[in-house]
Amino acid sequence: MATAEVAALAGVGVSSVKRWAEHGLLPFLRTAGGHRRFERNQVDNFLRDQQSLAGGESLDTLGGPLTDRWVESLLGQRGQALDAVMMKARASQGAWYLVAEQLAEALVEIGRRWAGGRLTIAEEHRVSEDLHRSFARILATMPLSPEAPVCLLASVEGDDHTLGLTLAELCLREAGWAAHWLGRSTPTGEILREVAGGEVSMVALSASAASQDGARLGAIAAQVAKRCAAESVDLLLGGSGAWPDVLPSGVRRIRSFRELRESVVRATGQR
């Protein structure tokens, strides 16, 4: 189906369909001419699931209501109740990378509310900690082959934000990859040492919105890219930090969990 056909079926504007696609909510393929094409069965499943989540509200305003519902769940659910919310979302969306896209929007909204004084620091921190624990429990239920390829996950030095890396680990595990955690504020030298050890096939390096020193991030990217190239290891740069526009050859800038999924699938096919 073309974008206009999906919009007509859903009773929304073309811009809404484009937004769903760009946010990774509605899977699509691109033609040789660069146009989006959607599979009818995926469109039907998406509309049915999202209409249920929207509670009968117009799908044209889906971004607002759905994000608000996620925020309410994250603020109101804890422990196994939060696990159940996550697993229900996974069953509805069909893949963790699609759930991750929705959660990313909800976390941005939580950040806005905190910045606007509508949430306390304690509330914002509790959501982050509860999500980390929930994902850890979910990951423990996901089988992993002893021969699984390994992706190193780390935040750049000086950056303490790791929730995006945890979402990335869910996406990786679902694709059959293991995660080698270095975690928050990782010195570049430690990343280089781990890559040189020969046990990792990919590095996913994150810089959050708190990392806005483009020159420093560029220097980190150059050092890690050089070592990764020497070891034939893929390098992905994620997060909303100020990564430079011009990157070393072979390095991929990741701006969504859909792009992460595509990179992992491509790397798996090359093994």
C-alpha positions as CSV (number, residue, x, y, z in Angstrom):
1,M,0.0,0.0,0.0
2,A,1.1,3.6,-0.7
3,T,1.2,6.2,2.0
4,A,-2.0,7.8,0.7
5,E,-3.8,4.5,0.7
6,V,-2.9,3.8,4.3
7,A,-4.1,7.3,5.3
8,A,-7.4,6.8,3.6
9,L,-7.9,3.4,5.3
10,A,-7.0,4.9,8.7
11,G,-9.0,8.1,8.2
12,V,-6.1,10.3,8.9
13,G,-3.8,12.7,7.0
14,V,-0.8,11.5,5.1
15,S,1.5,13.3,7.6
16,S,0.2,11.0,10.3
17,V,1.2,7.9,8.4
18,K,4.6,9.4,7.7
19,R,5.1,10.2,11.4
20,W,4.1,6.6,12.3
21,A,6.6,5.3,9.8
22,E,9.4,7.7,10.8
23,H,8.9,6.8,14.5
24,G,9.2,3.1,13.7
25,L,5.6,2.4,14.7
26,L,4.5,1.1,11.3
27,P,6.9,-1.1,9.3
28,F,7.5,-0.2,5.7
29,L,9.8,-0.8,2.7
30,R,11.1,1.7,0.2
31,T,10.9,1.3,-3.5
32,A,13.8,1.9,-5.9
33,G,12.4,5.4,-6.3
34,G,12.4,6.0,-2.5
35,H,8.7,5.8,-1.9
36,R,7.3,4.0,1.2
37,R,5.2,0.9,0.7
38,F,3.3,-0.9,3.5
39,E,2.1,-4.5,3.7
40,R,-1.7,-4.6,4.1
41,N,-1.7,-7.2,6.9
42,Q,0.8,-5.1,8.9
43,V,-1.3,-2.0,8.4
44,D,-4.5,-3.9,9.6
45,N,-2.7,-5.2,12.7
46,F,-1.3,-1.8,13.5
47,L,-4.6,0.0,13.2
48,R,-6.4,-2.6,15.2
49,D,-3.8,-2.5,18.0
50,Q,-3.5,1.3,18.1
51,Q,-7.2,1.9,18.0
52,S,-7.5,-0.3,21.1
53,L,-4.7,1.6,22.8
54,A,-6.2,5.0,21.8
55,G,-9.5,4.0,23.4
56,G,-11.5,5.1,20.5
57,E,-9.8,8.5,20.0
58,S,-8.9,9.7,16.6
59,L,-5.7,8.0,15.3
60,D,-4.7,11.3,13.8
61,T,-3.7,12.4,17.4
62,L,-2.2,9.0,18.2
63,G,1.2,10.4,19.1
64,G,-0.2,12.4,22.0
65,P,-2.6,9.9,23.6
66,L,-0.3,6.9,23.2
67,T,2.7,8.7,24.6
68,D,0.6,9.9,27.5
69,R,-0.7,6.4,28.2
70,W,2.9,5.2,28.3
71,V,3.9,7.9,30.7
72,E,1.0,7.0,33.0
73,S,2.0,3.4,32.9
74,L,5.6,4.2,33.7
75,L,4.7,6.4,36.6
76,G,2.0,4.1,38.0
77,Q,3.3,0.6,37.5
78,R,6.1,-1.2,39.4
79,G,7.6,-4.6,39.6
80,Q,5.8,-7.4,37.9
81,A,2.9,-5.1,37.0
82,L,5.4,-3.1,34.9
83,D,6.8,-6.3,33.4
84,A,3.3,-7.2,32.3
85,V,2.8,-3.8,30.6
86,M,6.1,-4.4,28.7
87,M,5.2,-7.9,27.6
88,K,1.7,-6.9,26.5
89,A,3.2,-4.1,24.4
90,R,5.7,-6.5,22.9
91,A,2.9,-8.9,22.0
92,S,0.9,-6.1,20.4
93,Q,3.8,-4.5,18.4
94,G,5.5,-7.8,17.4
95,A,9.1,-6.7,18.1
96,W,11.0,-5.0,20.9
97,Y,12.5,-2.4,18.6
98,L,8.9,-1.1,18.0
99,V,8.2,-1.0,21.7
100,A,11.6,0.8,22.2
101,E,10.5,3.5,19.8
102,Q,7.3,4.2,21.8
103,L,9.2,4.1,25.1
104,A,11.8,6.6,23.8
105,E,9.0,9.1,23.1
106,A,7.5,8.5,26.5
107,L,10.9,9.0,28.2
108,V,11.4,12.3,26.3
109,E,8.0,13.4,27.6
110,I,8.9,12.5,31.2
111,G,12.1,14.6,30.7
112,R,9.9,17.5,29.6
113,R,7.6,17.2,32.6
114,W,10.6,17.1,34.9
115,A,12.2,20.1,33.3
116,G,8.8,21.9,33.6
117,G,8.5,21.2,37.2
118,R,5.6,18.7,36.8
119,L,7.7,15.8,38.0
120,T,10.1,15.6,40.9
121,I,13.7,14.4,40.5
122,A,12.7,11.4,42.6
123,E,9.9,10.5,40.3
124,E,12.1,10.7,37.2
125,H,14.8,8.6,38.8
126,R,12.3,6.0,40.0
127,V,11.0,5.5,36.5
128,S,14.5,5.0,35.2
129,E,15.4,2.5,37.9
130,D,12.1,0.6,37.6
131,L,12.6,0.3,33.8
132,H,16.2,-1.0,34.3
133,R,15.0,-3.6,36.7
134,S,12.0,-4.6,34.6
135,F,14.2,-5.0,31.5
136,A,16.7,-7.1,33.5
137,R,13.9,-9.5,34.5
138,I,12.6,-9.7,30.9
139,L,16.1,-10.3,29.5
140,A,16.6,-13.2,32.0
141,T,13.7,-15.0,30.3
142,M,15.1,-14.6,26.8
143,P,17.3,-17.6,25.6
144,L,20.7,-16.9,24.1
145,S,22.9,-19.2,22.2
146,P,26.5,-19.8,23.6
147,E,27.6,-19.0,20.0
148,A,25.8,-15.7,19.8
149,P,27.8,-12.7,18.4
150,V,28.6,-10.0,21.0
151,C,27.9,-6.3,20.9
152,L,29.7,-4.0,23.4
153,L,27.4,-1.4,24.9
154,A,28.9,1.7,26.5
155,S,28.1,5.4,27.2
156,V,30.9,7.8,26.4
157,E,33.1,9.1,29.2
158,G,31.2,11.7,31.3
159,D,27.8,10.5,30.3
160,D,25.8,8.6,32.9
161,H,22.7,7.8,30.9
162,T,22.3,4.1,30.1
163,L,18.5,3.5,29.7
164,G,18.9,3.8,25.9
165,L,21.6,1.1,26.0
166,T,19.2,-1.2,28.0
167,L,16.6,-0.7,25.3
168,A,19.2,-1.5,22.7
169,E,20.1,-4.7,24.6
170,L,16.5,-5.9,24.3
171,C,16.6,-5.3,20.5
172,L,19.9,-7.1,20.3
173,R,18.8,-10.1,22.3
174,E,15.7,-10.5,20.2
175,A,18.0,-10.6,17.1
176,G,20.1,-13.3,18.7
177,W,23.0,-11.1,19.9
178,A,24.6,-11.0,23.4
179,A,25.5,-7.8,25.1
180,H,28.9,-7.0,26.7
181,W,28.1,-4.2,29.1
182,L,30.7,-1.5,30.0
183,G,27.9,0.9,31.0
184,R,28.0,4.5,32.1
185,S,30.8,7.0,31.6
186,T,33.2,4.5,30.1
187,P,36.8,5.7,29.5
188,T,37.7,5.5,25.8
189,G,40.8,3.5,26.7
190,E,38.7,0.8,28.2
191,I,36.6,0.6,25.0
192,L,39.7,0.3,22.9
193,R,41.1,-2.5,25.2
194,E,37.9,-4.5,25.0
195,V,37.7,-4.2,21.2
196,A,41.3,-5.3,20.9
197,G,40.4,-8.4,23.0
198,G,38.8,-9.9,19.9
199,E,35.5,-11.1,21.6
200,V,33.1,-8.4,20.2
201,S,31.7,-8.2,16.7
202,M,30.0,-4.8,17.2
203,V,30.3,-1.7,19.4
204,A,27.2,0.5,20.2
205,L,28.4,3.7,21.8
206,S,25.9,6.1,23.2
207,A,26.0,9.8,23.9
208,S,22.9,11.4,25.4
209,A,21.5,14.9,25.1
210,A,23.8,15.8,28.0
211,S,26.9,15.3,25.8
212,Q,27.0,18.4,23.6
213,D,30.8,18.8,23.1
214,G,30.9,17.9,19.4
215,A,34.7,18.1,19.2
216,R,35.2,15.7,22.1
217,L,32.6,13.3,20.7
218,G,34.3,13.5,17.3
219,A,37.7,12.6,18.9
220,I,36.2,9.7,20.7
221,A,34.5,8.4,17.6
222,A,37.8,8.7,15.6
223,Q,39.7,6.7,18.2
224,V,37.1,3.9,18.5
225,A,36.6,3.8,14.8
226,K,40.3,3.3,14.1
227,R,40.5,0.4,16.6
228,C,37.2,-1.1,15.3
229,A,38.4,-1.0,11.7
230,A,41.6,-2.8,12.7
231,E,39.6,-5.6,14.3
232,S,36.9,-5.7,11.6
233,V,34.3,-4.7,14.2
234,D,31.2,-2.6,13.3
235,L,30.7,0.7,15.1
236,L,27.3,2.3,15.8
237,L,26.9,5.7,17.4
238,G,23.6,6.3,19.1
239,G,21.8,8.7,21.4
240,S,20.9,12.4,20.9
241,G,24.4,13.7,21.7
242,A,26.3,16.0,19.4
243,W,28.1,13.4,17.3
244,P,29.8,15.1,14.3
245,D,28.0,15.1,10.9
246,V,31.1,13.7,9.2
247,L,32.1,10.3,10.6
248,P,35.0,7.9,9.8
249,S,34.3,5.5,7.0
250,G,32.3,2.4,8.1
251,V,30.8,4.1,11.1
252,R,27.0,4.3,11.3
253,R,25.0,7.0,13.1
254,I,21.9,5.5,14.7
255,R,18.9,7.7,15.3
256,S,16.2,5.2,16.1
257,F,15.8,1.6,17.3
258,R,14.6,0.7,13.8
259,E,18.0,1.7,12.4
260,L,19.6,-0.3,15.2
261,R,17.6,-3.3,14.2
262,E,18.5,-2.8,10.5
263,S,22.2,-2.6,11.4
264,V,22.1,-5.7,13.5
265,V,20.3,-7.7,10.8
266,R,22.8,-6.5,8.2
267,A,25.7,-7.5,10.5
268,T,24.2,-10.9,11.2
269,G,23.9,-11.5,7.5
270,Q,27.5,-10.7,6.9
271,R,28.7,-13.2,9.5
